[in-house]
Amino acid sequence: MKVFQKEIRLQGMRRGFHLITDEILGSFPEIKEIKAGILQVFIKHTSASLTLNENWDPTVRGDFERHINVMVPENAPYFEHNYEGSDDMPAHIKASIFGSSVQIPITNGRPNTGTWQGIYLCEHRNADSGRTLVLTAWGV
């Protein structure tokens, strides 16, 4: 069995849902050495998250952003945690809803995703200076 792991730093992104599949694969050529296995992508932050979804139509990402902001609004009167601004506590809740990692099968050196699937960075803060991901691939 082969195991590869590396950390990558993504540039800061505006609030929203960003397709990052190509950036991950471009930073992790070792995945090509795995015939059958698993790719795990983990984000080392509590105010951003990861998910796997539509990779073709960008309106899906906009709809995600608009809907999650209705589900978890800023300035809710019951939020106590607001040390870093009105987007802080909502960002933590949104990150917990989506989660901190995705796992994808690897087949013949490539993620074995559906035709229209891609990895999203879900940036829940208004401004960010960058996010760190841990990429792990294992298999034969």
KOLZA-718525 format. One record per residue (C-alpha): y, z, x; residue number from 1; residue in one letter. Coordinates in Angstrom, 2 decimals, decimal comma. Layout:
<north->Y; up->Z; east->X; i->NUM; aa->a>
...
This chain:
<north->0,00; up->0,00; east->0,00; i->1; aa->m>
<north->3,53; up->-0,78; east->1,12; i->2; aa->k>
<north->6,56; up->1,36; east->0,33; i->3; aa->v>
<north->10,17; up->0,36; east->0,93; i->4; aa->f>
<north->13,25; up->2,40; east->0,16; i->5; aa->q>
<north->16,95; up->1,99; east->0,81; i->6; aa->k>
<north->20,29; up->3,16; east->-0,47; i->7; aa->e>
<north->23,00; up->0,69; east->-1,34; i->8; aa->i>
<north->26,61; up->1,29; east->-2,28; i->9; aa->r>
<north->28,11; up->-0,82; east->-5,04; i->10; aa->l>
<north->31,82; up->-1,51; east->-5,07; i->11; aa->q>
<north->33,90; up->0,33; east->-7,64; i->12; aa->g>
<north->33,85; up->-1,27; east->-11,07; i->13; aa->m>
<north->35,95; up->-0,87; east->-14,16; i->14; aa->r>
<north->34,57; up->0,93; east->-17,15; i->15; aa->r>
<north->31,92; up->-1,15; east->-18,92; i->16; aa->g>
<north->28,46; up->-2,63; east->-18,55; i->17; aa->f>
<north->27,95; up->-4,77; east->-15,45; i->18; aa->h>
<north->25,03; up->-7,02; east->-14,58; i->19; aa->l>
<north->23,87; up->-6,03; east->-11,06; i->20; aa->i>
<north->20,41; up->-7,62; east->-10,73; i->21; aa->t>
<north->21,47; up->-10,21; east->-8,15; i->22; aa->d>
<north->23,31; up->-7,62; east->-6,07; i->23; aa->e>
<north->20,22; up->-5,39; east->-6,01; i->24; aa->i>
<north->17,85; up->-8,22; east->-5,07; i->25; aa->l>
<north->20,25; up->-9,54; east->-2,43; i->26; aa->g>
<north->20,37; up->-6,10; east->-0,82; i->27; aa->s>
<north->16,62; up->-5,53; east->-0,93; i->28; aa->f>
<north->14,75; up->-8,50; east->0,61; i->29; aa->p>
<north->11,76; up->-6,23; east->1,33; i->30; aa->e>
<north->10,72; up->-6,62; east->-2,30; i->31; aa->i>
<north->9,42; up->-10,09; east->-1,36; i->32; aa->k>
<north->6,61; up->-8,42; east->0,61; i->33; aa->e>
<north->5,06; up->-6,89; east->-2,53; i->34; aa->i>
<north->2,57; up->-8,99; east->-4,47; i->35; aa->k>
<north->1,99; up->-6,44; east->-7,25; i->36; aa->a>
<north->3,91; up->-3,20; east->-7,62; i->37; aa->g>
<north->6,91; up->-1,36; east->-9,02; i->38; aa->i>
<north->10,65; up->-1,46; east->-8,37; i->39; aa->l>
<north->12,55; up->1,70; east->-9,21; i->40; aa->q>
<north->16,34; up->1,71; east->-9,23; i->41; aa->v>
<north->17,96; up->5,17; east->-9,36; i->42; aa->f>
<north->21,68; up->5,97; east->-9,57; i->43; aa->i>
<north->22,92; up->9,07; east->-7,75; i->44; aa->k>
<north->25,68; up->9,94; east->-10,22; i->45; aa->h>
<north->26,11; up->11,86; east->-13,48; i->46; aa->t>
<north->28,86; up->9,75; east->-15,04; i->47; aa->s>
<north->27,25; up->6,30; east->-14,74; i->48; aa->a>
<north->23,83; up->5,05; east->-15,75; i->49; aa->s>
<north->21,38; up->2,15; east->-15,63; i->50; aa->l>
<north->19,66; up->0,12; east->-18,30; i->51; aa->t>
<north->17,77; up->-3,15; east->-18,65; i->52; aa->l>
<north->19,04; up->-5,63; east->-21,24; i->53; aa->n>
<north->20,50; up->-9,08; east->-22,03; i->54; aa->e>
<north->21,45; up->-11,04; east->-18,90; i->55; aa->n>
<north->22,80; up->-14,25; east->-20,40; i->56; aa->w>
<north->25,44; up->-13,57; east->-23,04; i->57; aa->d>
<north->28,27; up->-11,34; east->-21,71; i->58; aa->p>
<north->29,34; up->-10,42; east->-25,25; i->59; aa->t>
<north->26,30; up->-8,11; east->-25,38; i->60; aa->v>
<north->27,78; up->-6,01; east->-22,57; i->61; aa->r>
<north->31,12; up->-5,81; east->-24,39; i->62; aa->g>
<north->29,37; up->-4,79; east->-27,60; i->63; aa->d>
<north->27,52; up->-2,05; east->-25,71; i->64; aa->f>
<north->30,84; up->-0,69; east->-24,40; i->65; aa->e>
<north->32,55; up->-0,75; east->-27,78; i->66; aa->r>
<north->29,60; up->0,85; east->-29,58; i->67; aa->h>
<north->28,99; up->3,66; east->-27,09; i->68; aa->i>
<north->32,70; up->4,56; east->-27,25; i->69; aa->n>
<north->32,38; up->5,00; east->-31,01; i->70; aa->v>
<north->29,21; up->7,10; east->-30,57; i->71; aa->m>
<north->30,77; up->9,28; east->-27,84; i->72; aa->v>
<north->34,57; up->9,27; east->-28,21; i->73; aa->p>
<north->37,04; up->10,67; east->-25,72; i->74; aa->e>
<north->39,16; up->13,70; east->-26,57; i->75; aa->n>
<north->36,65; up->15,26; east->-28,96; i->76; aa->a>
<north->38,16; up->18,66; east->-29,80; i->77; aa->p>
<north->34,92; up->20,51; east->-28,99; i->78; aa->y>
<north->34,67; up->19,23; east->-25,37; i->79; aa->f>
<north->35,39; up->22,00; east->-22,86; i->80; aa->e>
<north->34,51; up->20,08; east->-19,67; i->81; aa->h>
<north->37,54; up->17,93; east->-18,91; i->82; aa->n>
<north->38,37; up->18,79; east->-15,28; i->83; aa->y>
<north->38,56; up->15,15; east->-14,26; i->84; aa->e>
<north->40,18; up->13,74; east->-17,40; i->85; aa->g>
<north->39,39; up->12,81; east->-20,96; i->86; aa->s>
<north->36,68; up->10,32; east->-19,91; i->87; aa->d>
<north->34,75; up->12,95; east->-17,90; i->88; aa->d>
<north->32,56; up->14,70; east->-20,49; i->89; aa->m>
<north->31,95; up->11,54; east->-22,53; i->90; aa->p>
<north->30,78; up->9,86; east->-19,30; i->91; aa->a>
<north->28,20; up->12,61; east->-18,72; i->92; aa->h>
<north->26,86; up->12,29; east->-22,27; i->93; aa->i>
<north->26,71; up->8,49; east->-22,07; i->94; aa->k>
<north->24,87; up->8,68; east->-18,73; i->95; aa->a>
<north->22,27; up->10,98; east->-20,27; i->96; aa->s>
<north->21,79; up->8,65; east->-23,24; i->97; aa->i>
<north->21,09; up->5,61; east->-21,03; i->98; aa->f>
<north->19,41; up->7,39; east->-18,11; i->99; aa->g>
<north->19,55; up->7,42; east->-14,34; i->100; aa->s>
<north->16,77; up->4,96; east->-13,48; i->101; aa->s>
<north->14,85; up->1,86; east->-14,45; i->102; aa->v>
<north->11,36; up->0,83; east->-13,38; i->103; aa->q>
<north->10,34; up->-2,80; east->-13,33; i->104; aa->i>
<north->7,00; up->-4,39; east->-12,40; i->105; aa->p>
<north->6,99; up->-6,55; east->-9,28; i->106; aa->i>
<north->4,87; up->-9,71; east->-9,33; i->107; aa->t>
<north->4,72; up->-12,05; east->-6,35; i->108; aa->n>
<north->7,79; up->-10,57; east->-4,69; i->109; aa->g>
<north->10,08; up->-10,70; east->-7,75; i->110; aa->r>
<north->10,90; up->-8,33; east->-10,59; i->111; aa->p>
<north->8,69; up->-9,33; east->-13,51; i->112; aa->n>
<north->11,35; up->-9,17; east->-16,21; i->113; aa->t>
<north->11,69; up->-11,14; east->-19,38; i->114; aa->g>
<north->13,66; up->-14,39; east->-19,34; i->115; aa->t>
<north->16,82; up->-12,74; east->-20,68; i->116; aa->w>
<north->16,59; up->-9,32; east->-18,99; i->117; aa->q>
<north->18,83; up->-7,97; east->-16,26; i->118; aa->g>
<north->19,77; up->-4,62; east->-14,76; i->119; aa->i>
<north->23,09; up->-3,15; east->-15,90; i->120; aa->y>
<north->25,26; up->-0,61; east->-14,17; i->121; aa->l>
<north->26,81; up->1,29; east->-17,06; i->122; aa->c>
<north->30,13; up->2,57; east->-15,72; i->123; aa->e>
<north->31,36; up->5,29; east->-18,05; i->124; aa->h>
<north->34,49; up->6,38; east->-16,15; i->125; aa->r>
<north->37,83; up->4,58; east->-16,43; i->126; aa->n>
<north->38,03; up->4,17; east->-12,66; i->127; aa->a>
<north->35,43; up->4,55; east->-9,95; i->128; aa->d>
<north->35,40; up->4,11; east->-6,18; i->129; aa->s>
<north->31,78; up->2,94; east->-6,00; i->130; aa->g>
<north->28,27; up->3,98; east->-6,94; i->131; aa->r>
<north->25,19; up->4,68; east->-4,80; i->132; aa->t>
<north->21,76; up->3,41; east->-5,82; i->133; aa->l>
<north->18,39; up->4,27; east->-4,33; i->134; aa->v>
<north->16,04; up->1,28; east->-4,43; i->135; aa->l>
<north->12,32; up->1,96; east->-4,04; i->136; aa->t>
<north->9,57; up->-0,65; east->-4,14; i->137; aa->a>
<north->5,90; up->0,09; east->-3,74; i->138; aa->w>
<north->2,73; up->-1,87; east->-4,17; i->139; aa->g>
<north->0,31; up->-4,20; east->-2,41; i->140; aa->v>
